[in-house]
């Protein structure tokens, strides 16, 4: 282990700074920019998707959808973290729930929040809620990719100890001291590659090279299934949150893995049953119908 530690890459040698811009007391962190980049690129890509025949929404719907989805990401992600990952602490310190700048967001909570926003828009505008989910699902990997890169820059959510040559030694706090910890899996980069790049490619091929978008639920089902599988696998080499170590030891799985189980099952169900929902799609955007 001493030899491995000596040869491992030190996070400090990468000269990364979680703060992208500081003017006086004002700080703009890469984590915030990751959220903005994910939302803006997701919106740009969504416009590309709805420009194709048979789109389930018009441009004006997409504009509203970005607003509702952004609210869902922020509030759902925060409340998901509070409920699933650190509820005892926040019951004692409820004001800290509002301190988003201190970190603590749950992807699973963000999914629920975004889904609620989509359901509200679909009901309000009388749109097909499942097809809206299909299109939004194709855009989510942008946010996942940038979010995981930001986690790496923030030296947080690191992996378990390892002797692999690409291991990273992250700064860790022991008592009142901050020292370089043991070599660890850069699990944030694994997730950026799998949940961001690979998941985007899978959904892009399904959208652009097949008729998956005309089977309501197939694309969002694929998103849930593959994200759940990727996250479930990476959690085996990821360190659980410090307050959930006992939970992981008692149950045999991390909290993130347990939360992925319904995603995997739900995604598989949506994909398996999507053939029954194949229909002639009259577009909300454009003039061409798709048999």
N, C-alpha and C positions, 0 to 999 in steps of 0.2 A: 504493500500500500504506500510506503514511503517513496519507493521508486516511481510509482504511478502518480503520486501527488507532485513529485518534482517535475515530471514530464507533462502534466496536465496544463491546459491553457488557463491562465488566470483571467477572470472577467475584467479585472482592473487594467490588464494589459491591452484590452480592446479599446480603451479610452472612450467608453460609451457614457453618455450623460442623460439621465432620465428627463432633465429639463431642456427643452428645445430652445426656449427664449426666456430671458429674464430681464425685466426693466424695473429697477427698484425692487419693491416688494412683490410686483406682479410676476408670476411664473406661468409659462405655457409649457405643459409637459407633453412628451411624445404620446403618452397614453390617451390624452384628450384628442390629439391630432389623429391618432389611429381610428377613433370613433368617427371623427369628421370625414376622414378619407374613405372609410368603409361606407358611410352613408352616401357621400357624393358619388363615388364610383358605382355603388349599387344602383343609385338613381339613374346615372348615365346608362348603365347596362340595361336597366328595366325599360328605358325608352327604346333601346335597340330591339328588345324582345317584343314589345307591344306594337312595333312597326310591322311585324310579320302578320300574315293573314290569320284570322280567327282569334285575335287578341281579346281577352275577357274584359278589357277596360280601355278607356280613352286617356289622352294625355292629362286631362283635368283630374281624372281619378288617380292617376299616378302621382300627381302633385300632392293630392290629399293623403294618399297612402304613405308617402315619405314622412309626412308630418305625424300621422298616427303611429307608424312603425317606430319612429324616433322616440316618441313618448313611451311606447311599449318597451323598447330596448332599455331606456334609462330607468324607468320606474319598475318594470318587471325584473330587470337584471339586479337592481338594488334590493328589492323586496325578496327576490329569490335567494340572494346571498344571506340576507338576514334570517330568513326562515330555515334554509337548508344547512347553512354552514356555521352560523355563530349566534343562534337565537338567545342562549343564556346571557351572553355579553350584552346584547342590545336590549334585552328586557331590563337590565340594570342601568343601561346608558342609552335611553331612547333618543336623546338629542343627537347622538352620534350617527343615527340612521341617515340624517340629512347631510353628513359630511362625506359627500361623494369624492372629494379631492383626496381623502385618505385611502381610497381604493376599496375593493370589495364588491365585485359584480359577478353574478351567476349567469352563465350562458343559458342554462335551462330556464331560469326565471325570465330572461330576455325573450326566449322563444314563446313562452306563455303570454307575456305582455304584447309581443308583436302579433301573435295570433288573435288576441282579443281586439287589437286595433283593426286587423283585417276583417274580422267578423262584424265589427261596428260599421265599417265603411260599406261592406257588402250589403248589410241590411238597410243602411241608410240610402244607398244608391241602387238597391235591387240588382246586385251583381252576383255571379256564381262564386261563393266564398271559397270553394275548393280549388277552382281554377286560379283565383287570385293567389292562393297559397303556392300553387305550382310555380307561378312566375316569380314571386318574391323569393322562394327557396333558391332559385338559380342565382340570385344576387347576394345572398348571405355570405358565401365564401370570401368575398372581398373583406368584409369586416372581421371575419375569423382570422384571415391571414395577417392583417395589420395589427389586430389585437394581440395575437401571439408574439409577433415581433416586439410589440411594446412591452409585453410581459418579460421578454428576454432583456430588453434595455433597462427595465426596472429591477432586474435581477430578483424576480419573484416567481413563484410556482415552479420551482426547479425540480429536477428529477432525483431519483434515488442514487446513492453512491455507486460508482462503476470504475473499472480499470480500462475501459475502452480508450483508444488514443485520442478521440475527439472530446473527451470529458472536459468539463469546465469547473473551475473552482470559484464559486460565488462568494461574495462577502456575506458572512453570517454573524449575527449578534449573539454573543455568549456572555450573559450577565450584563455588564456595562461596556464590554469591549466588542469591537467589530474586527473579525479576523477572516481570512480566507478559509472556507470550509473544505471538506474532502472533495475529490473529483466526483462530479455528478453528471448524469445524463442531461444534456440540454433539451429537455422534453418540450420546452416552448417551441424550439425549432422543429422538432418532430411534428408537433401539432400544426404549426404554420404550413408545413409541407403537405400533411395529410388532410387536415380539415380545410385548408385554404386552397392550395394548388390542385391537389389530386381530386378533391371533391368538386371543385369548379370544373375541372376537365370532364369528369363523369357526367355532370349535369349538362354541360355544354354539348357534349356529344349526343346525349339523349334529346336535347331540345332541337339542335340544328341538323342532326343526322338521322333522326327518326321521327315518328309521329307521336311521341310521348306526350306532347302538350295537348293533344286532342283526347287524351284519356285522363279525365279529371282525377287527381290524386296520385298519379304515377310519379311525377317529378318531386313533389313534396314528400312522397313516400320514400323515394330513393335518397333524398336528402336526410330524412330522419334515420333511415336504415344505415347508410354509410357513415354519417357523422357519429351515430351511436356506436358502431363497430370500431371506428378509428379511435374515438375517445376512450372506449372501454379498453382497447389494447394498450394505448399509451399510458393509461393510469397504472399499469403494472410496473412501469419504470419511472413513475412520478411520485414524488414525496407527498403524502397527504398533508392537509393543513394541520398545523400544530395542535389546534383544539379538537381535531377529529382523528388523531392517531389511535386513541383508545377505541373509537367506533370502528375504524378499519381493522384493528386487531380482533375485535369481538365478532364482527360479521364476516371477515375474510375478504371483503371488498371495500374499496374507497366509496365515499359518498357520491362522487362523480360517476362511478360505475353503476351504482344502484339507480341513479337518475337516468342513466342511459338505457336501462332495460326496457322501460315502457316506450322509449323512442324507437328502439330496435323492433319491438313487437308491433308497435303501431305503424311503423314504416313498412314492414313486411306485409301487414294486412292491407294497407292502402295500395301497394303495388300489386298484390295478388288479386285484388278485387277491382282494379281500375278498368279491366277489360269489360266489365259489366256496365261501366258508365260511359263507354264510347258512344258518342252522339254526333249528329250533324251540328257543327258549331257555327252559329250566326254571330259574327264579330260585333263587338261594341266599337272597335276602332277599325276604320276602313270599310270596304264594300264587299270583299270576297268572302263567301261562305266556304266551309270545308266539310266535305261529306265524311 
